[in-house]
Amino acid sequence: MALNWAIAIGINQYNNLQPLNYAKLDALAMRDWFEKEAQFDRVFLFTEDSQSIPAFPASIPTQPTYGNLRRFLRANFEKPLLTSGDNFWFFFAGHGRREAERDYLMLVDSDPGDVEHTAIPVDFVTQRLRRSGADNVVLFLDACRDERNRLGEGIGCEHQGVVTFYSCSPHQTSYEIEQLQHGSFTQALLEGLRITGSGNCATVERLERYLQWRVPTINQQYRKIQQNPYATAEPAAKLHLILLPDYATLHDIATMKLDAYQAEVEGNWELARQLWIRVNVVARGSDMQVIQALLRIAQRQGQFSKSPEHITLIPEPVTLPTEDRSVASQSALTQQTELQDFRFDVVTVDISGRIVKREKGQAQYFTEDLGNGITLEMVAIPGGEFIMGSPESEGYDYEKPQHEVTLQPLFMGKYPVTQTQWQAVVELPKINRELKPNPSNFKGDNRPVEQVSWNDTLEFCARLSSYTRREYRLPSEAEWEYAARAGTTTPFHFGKTITTELANYDGNNTYALAPEGIYREQTTEVGNFPPNAFGLYDMHGNVWEWCGDRWHDSYKGAPVDGSAWVDKSNDHQARLLRGGSWYNDPEGCRSANRYNSDPDNWNNSIGFRVCISRKFINKESA
């Protein structure tokens, strides 16, 4: 079983420095998180009035003086008490100084005129904690907090072999927020550690990204000068370290495996061993690749040559309870999302394609900023029930039987993903696979991106999710049809037929009594045609849109909760396509029509749009 230890230090009252107001509360809050939420095995608290640590032959004082803390670190970690896979977290809230190219933590009795002999060097802390035997040592340094008396550069240099989170850049100050009774860094840190769901901060990389956004936001809100936290890791693979195993995703595990493989390739056997053990912790001892890898590494190091039984695996991760978490624990970004209204015309046609009704529609949406003036508009789709599939008088056997589906509210892209949006997301860091920056055959910034495979769209969603801290994904087939129908039961959301004045498809072919129209033989810019009653554009024609489901030959046994149908017992590897395209006749553009293709296939009639569950947006809009 993996052990998890922590030290939390908070100092308000200094003998020789200006006092702080909330450093002790910061340490107490972190102590509570370690003990009550993360359920760490041992937590050592150091404040002005903290209780002594029981020990034999004498208890250990915990007032954070130079002598007490140095003696505790030196005497208690001379011999390893932890092992591979164990974790040691260190939190410090107080003053920090930089002297003679070394970073120091200022203790109660530290003398600013003699820092080298009265303060604790950060590298001494890291050295002692690494001697504990834990592979994963993580430091959180909320230092340089006295805005009135800024001396030296504070905390801000990299330390070998550990992950260190700094509350501010070397030439900045860390601020306390009176209204929060915390430092802005500690407030953001606690928020980040408590985020559940897809926007969680389970890895070093995601926690750093969250802090880099959240801390400046807090400072701006409370009229403080900008403060930019950051993290360092040596080696760089530690940036992918999984801090909170219960919240880790399959992608997080896959990334650590790649780091472990890379360490093997480079011959860094000790790092590779540490990473594989961490994978095993997160996978709860169920990953056979770990056993194979540790056997490989041990053989390379000459430890044994027979069986993997000699390998000690660490099967248990840090336990983080998920109960009693509410929307208030979601990312602050999602809590503050502003919904805007937009209005549009909704048209209805008769069986001949003539517009017989034109009504005013209204919907809400939010805008995702992709940088450089590029945005993604996500429209609010209400939850509800609908009859999925085509009736006996319409369509094909694979569109049947009709069945009732109940869906939760969600947000869906107002348009198919455009080429400009694709290019913006492609520039984000790779998650699993490379993407072509401009794959489309029919070029145009505001045209839908095409010639993208199902696997390409998953990479797009992964990069977008990582960037925004929201769980973007492909819609399920049920979500797509529900959104396309927008409350209608006719073959098209326009009515019983469709015309090329309303959508982009092969107008040489007709449906019902509608006349022939234009065959454009290419995509058109998104938003050229009237939307449906939900405010979604191009749901009929232009490009096929990938969905998250595997193909099934009928709806027998289909989910009725709106989820993607992905059971692996199904022999089909093909994925779902919906909506028809510029190339198809109107029959293929119906709301109920389904098509499929191999997940690696692409052509100039296939694109996609993204969606996101409402639970990842603010509470008021849910």
Secondary structure, 3 states (H helix, E strand, C coil): CCCEEEEEEECCCCCCCCCCCCHHHHHHHHHHHHHHHCCCCEEEEECCCCCCECCCCCCECCCCCHHHHHHHHHHHCCCCCCCCCCEEEEEEECCEEEECCEEEECCCCCCCCCHHHHCEEHHHHHHHHHCCCCCEEEEEEECCCCCCCCCCCCCCCCCCCCEEEECCCCCCCCCEECCCCEEHHHHHHHHHHHCCHHHCCCEHHHHHHHHHHHHHHHHHHCCCCCCCCEEEECCHHHHHCECCHHHCCHHHHHHHHHHHHHHHHCCCHHHHHHHHHHHHHHCCCCCHHHHHHHHHHHHHCCCCCCCHHHCCCCCCCCCCCCCCCCHHHCCHHHHCCCCEEEEEEEEEECCCCCEEEEEEEEEEEEEEEEECCEEEEEEEECCEEEEECCCCCCCCHHHCCCEEEEECCEEEECCCCEHHHHHHHHCCCCCCCCCCCCCCCCCCCCCECCCCCHHHHHHHHHHHHHHHCCCCECCCHHHHHHHHHCCCCCCECCECCCCCCCCECECCCCCCCCCCCCECCCCCCCCCCCCCCCCCCCCCECCEEEEEEECCCCCCCCCCCCCCCCCCCCCCCCEEEECCCCCCCHHHHCCCCEEEECCCCCCCCEECCCEEEHHHCCHHHC
